[in-house]
Amino acid sequence: MCGIIGYIGKKNAVPLVIEGIKKLEYRGYDSVGFAVKTEQGIIIKKGVGKVDEVLSKLDFSEISGNTAVAHSRWATHGSVTQENAHPQMSSKGDIVVVHNGIIENYQALKQDLTNKGCTFTSETDTEVIPNLIQNEMDSGKEYIESVKSALKKLEGSYALLILNKNNNILIGARKESPLVVGFTEDGWFFASDIPSFLEHTKKVIYLHDGDLVIANDVFKIYNLDTGLEVKRKIATVEWDAEQAKKGVFEHFMMKEISEQAAIISNAVTQDMSKIKNVAETIKKARGVYFIACGSSYNACLSASYKFAKLAKVHVNVALASEFENYKDFLTPESLIIAVSQSGETADVLSAVKAAKEKKSRIISIINVMGSSLVRESDEFIMQNAGPEICVLATKSYTSQLVILTLLAYALADKLDYGVSKIKETVNHIYYLTSENTRNYIKDLAERLRYANHIYSIGRGLQYPTALEAALKIKEVSYIHAEGFAGGELKHGTIAMIEHGTPCIVFTSRETEKQIISNALELKARGAYIIGIGPNNNEVFDFFIKVREAEEANSICQIIPIQILAYQLAILRGCDPDYPKNLAKVVTVL
Ligand code: GLU
């Protein structure tokens, strides 16, 4: 769940990994660390906090070397301390490792190594890895063989970069955590994702599980199970380095919110053959399951309403982490539609694996090319949202909604109508993300900044929007927020409504009558009502107009709340790009 980057080549690796780790910080920001191979050995520098904070305390001015690695941690084993920050070193000091993932059998390995005389200075699972390698070397094996046999003893997940004080080899290895190689004329990058080295190259290899890469003067990939050398295709990335920068914006979150009109416009002008093919596959399937987590789950829930309403197609929607419970219903005719921005979400990958065991067909909707989910899928649809750096899903959520809405229209044989409906929203989304609207929503944020709770309600298609709205608000502003179906809040939670409690009410032409009744029930208990939808109403204390867009309402109506969540975060002194305790890519189960 962290970011790792390494470089080996002709250039000074230090500035390269420093710049790279800054771009990977979104994946974890508990602590940061660096290891540089120099003439004098391996120099390690690390500290607790975000990259810039830690860097301001570290001095790299005297340090240079052609090989270096860096790590930005999201702690899974051991608290957030200097000792637990990576890189982790073997007790003899020869082997240094940065690791993304979890070693599940670390306790047994640690006990065994302790019995053999190793001493441990951290609480991490990671520290067993350099010690295992060292231990294999102590038993007489040469270095690469030691790495291979050590890795074979690990259970769990890892993307690893390994340095040895006594040679100039950078080793990379992956199993169920992402690792990509970037090729430049002067050397190789290894990283958790592409934007971290995109300035230097667009030529990449997406490593597979079980790949072990040895880079020094030459570059070779071995399969850990067979021990044989393997060849992997070099792909060219379509993303542009500029897309991964903040540009004129102060935060990635607002930049990415503002990109939505352009992304949606591109999505509806793309070749629709893929959408049509997938729609045909859905028609033939016997049992369709959407699986996803977080915002992607909300997008799937929204899609299930559209599939039902437009195309009369029933789909099951499951949280990936709960999918296990449906396993017995799966057959080779079942279809799984797995939705994940990164394509690396551990819960989704594990659900997909369970479905593959039953030989079900897998289609994924993803934003990151070459991700593990792509490899596990029979077919995939790209979201084409460009790199999403902010930890919160904004443009990736709406781009998922666009694809899922197009699929629903295609299933209903109304794809052209669907395309024109979504196209109509583009100008309105420009308006919704304009400075005028942002300032208008800022006034609302001023009123809500001290709230302890915010509730959101919607009926039908607006219900998943209400869930997503609450998720956005709480994950970035840390105000407790909950979303409900309009009819549901009164079955318990209405007890929480007090004078001034903010309640966001999503309306649409179709649901207006009933949802306004629900809003009145809340108002009668003193709630402060914020209306979002096509028509103002006297029950609203604050109103944000979002034009009626039928099935595309879900795409437009979340945007004011994304902006509100951002403004609340700013006013409450929270960093919108790096919410506490979160990481962008959830690679742990
Ligand atoms: N499990 C390791 C730790 O807690 C790595 C976590 C990560 O992927 O950041 O240090």
Boltz pocket constraint, residues with backbone or C-beta under 6 A from the ligand:
constraints:
  - pocket:
      binder: B
      contacts: [[A, 1], [A, 2], [A, 3], [A, 28], [A, 72], [A, 73], [A, 74], [A, 75], [A, 76], [A, 77], [A, 78], [A, 84], [A, 99], [A, 100], [A, 101], [A, 102], [A, 103], [A, 124], [A, 125], [A, 126]]
      max_distance: 6.0
